[in-house]
Amino acid sequence: MTVAIDRANIDTDQIIPKQFLKRIERSGYGRFLFYDWRYAEDGTPNADFPLNDPRYAGASILVAGANFGCGSSREHAPWSLYDYGFRAVIAPSFADIFYNNSLKNGLLPVVLSEEAVREIIDRSRLESYRLMIDLERQMVADSRGFASSFDIDPFRKHCLLNGLDDIGLTLQYEEKITAYESRRIATARS
C-alpha cells in the first residue's frame, strides 16, 4: 500500500522531532514519526494527516515532494520511517545525507521525475492503491499501467537485496578478520 504526503522540503525535524531523540536504540521511533503533524497539541490524532487515515494503515511506501529528508543529518529519520513500517520512500529528490542514511539502514529511497511522483500521489488517493517496487529490475509499477525505472548504485542495490548493513558487510569477512587477528597476536608474542 502507498501513502502520500504531498509536500516538498520535508525535513528531518518533522520526520522525527528532536524531543524524541533521547533513545539509543534504532527501534521504537515509529510511533513518533511525523509527530507534530500527526497529533494536535493535546495529543489527539490530526484527522487531516494521511498517516491517520485508516485507508493507509499498513502502507509500506511513502511518496512525497522534492528534497525529502532535508535539514539536520540524523539517522533517526530513516530509523523512524523503517520502524513505522515503510520500506521505501519515493520522491523527486532527497537530501544527500538522508539518502545515504536510508540506504545504510535498509530503507530504499527511490528518485523519480516530478511528473511520475505527481501521478503516484494522485493515484495514491484512490482506495487501496498498490504500487510495486522491483529493486532487482529497478522498476516502480502498478496494475493500472503506470511504470517508471529508477537508478541506484550497484553496491547499494547489492546491500539492500542481501540485507547487508555496514556490520553485515564486515561480518562477511569474519574468517579472514579472525585469521588476521590470530596472526597479529602470534607475531606480537614472538
N, C-alpha and C positions, 0 to 999 in steps of 0.2 A: 504494500500500500504506500501511496505517496501523499505527502502533505506539503503545502507551500506556505511560506511566509514571504509575501510579496513586498519585500523591502530591500533596498540596496544599503551597503555600508553597515551591515550588522556586525557590531564589534564584539570582542571577547568579553567586555564588561556586561553586555546584555546577554550573551550566551550563558555565562556563569558569573553572576555578580560577586564582587570582591568579598562580601561578608561570609561567603561560603567556602573560602579558600583556606580554611584552617585545618582541613583534613590532610593526612599524609598518604592515604591510600588512593588508588586510582578508581575505586568503586564508591558508590553512594552519592554521586553527584547528579545523577539523572533527575532526581526529584526537585533539584534546584535549577534545572535548565530553563532559561528564559524567565526566571522567577519574577522579575519586575514587570514583565509583560503578561505573564500567565495569571498573576494574582493581584488583587486590589490591595490597598494598604492594610485593610482589616483581615487579609488572608483568604478572602473568598475568591474562587476562580473567576477570571475575566471571561465571560461567555463569548466575547468577540474575538478572542485569541484562538487561532486554528488548532493548537495542541489541546485545547479544552473542548473541542468539538468531538462528540462521540463517533462521528463518521470517520475520523482519522486515528482512532485508537489502534495501536499496534503498527503504525506506519514505520517503515524501516528506511525510507528515502525522504530526505528533506530537500526541497527546492527553494532557492532564494535568489535575490538580486545580486548584482555585481559587488565585488570587493568584500565578499563574505569572510569573516574572521579577522577583520582589521582591528587595530588597537593594540593593547599590550600583548606580549608574547607569552601567554600562559598555556601550558599543556592541559590545564584543567578544562579548556573549552572542548577539545576533541574527546577528552575523557567523559565529560558530561553528556555530550551527544551520543557517544557509544553506549554509555551506561543507561541512557533513556531508551535505547533500542534502535537508534539509527545506525545503519551500516554504510550509508553513502550520503553525500551532500552534493547536489548539482547546482551550479551557479555559473554565470558568465566569466567570473574571475574570483580569485581568492587572494587574501593577503599571503605573502610568501611564507612567513613563519607558521601561520596556521596550516597552510597547505602541507608543509613538511612535517609538522607535528601530527597532523592527521594520518599521514602515510605511516609514520613510525608507530602509531598506536592502533592500527587496524581499521581506520575509518577512511573510506575511499572518497576523495574529492574529485568530482567529475566536472571538467570545464567544457561547456557547450556554448554555442553562439547565443547572443541576446535573443534572436528570433526563436531558436529552439527552446530556450528556457521559458520564454513568454508562452509558447504553445503548451509546454508541460504545465506551467502554472494555470493556464486557462483550463486545460483538461483535468487537472487535479481537483478542480472544484466540482467535477462530476461525481456522482455516487460511486464509491469504491474504485477509484481509478488505480489501476495496477500498471506499473512500469517495471520492465525487466532490465537489469544491468548485467551484461555479459562481459566480465573483466577479461576473460581469455581472448575473446574476439574484439574487445574494446568497442562495444555497441550498447546503445540505450534504445529500447524499443517498447512499444505497446502492441496490443492486439487490434488496434484501430487504425493502423497504417503509419504511425509515427516511428521514425528510426533516425538515429544520428550516431556517428562514430566519435570517439574521443581519443586523445593521446595520453600516454602515461609512460614514464621512464621504464625501460625493460627490467631494470634491477628492482624498482619499487613494485612493479607488477608481479615479479617472481616472489618477492617477500609476502605480498598480500595473498597470492594464490596458495602459498605454502604456510601461511600463518606464522611468519617469522618476524619478530621484532629484533632490536639490537642484541638482546640477550640470546634469543634463539639462534641468530646468525653466529654468534660467538660459540655457542654450545655445539654447533656443527663440527667444530674443530677441537672438541673436548679431549679426544685421544691424543692429538698432536700437542695440545697445551700441556696435558699431564706428562707426556713423554719429555717435553722440553723442560718442564719444571723438575722432573726427576733427574735429568742430565745436569741441570744447573745446580741442584742441591749436591749431587755427587761431585761435581767439579769444585764446588765451594769447600767441601770437606777434605778434598785431597791436597 
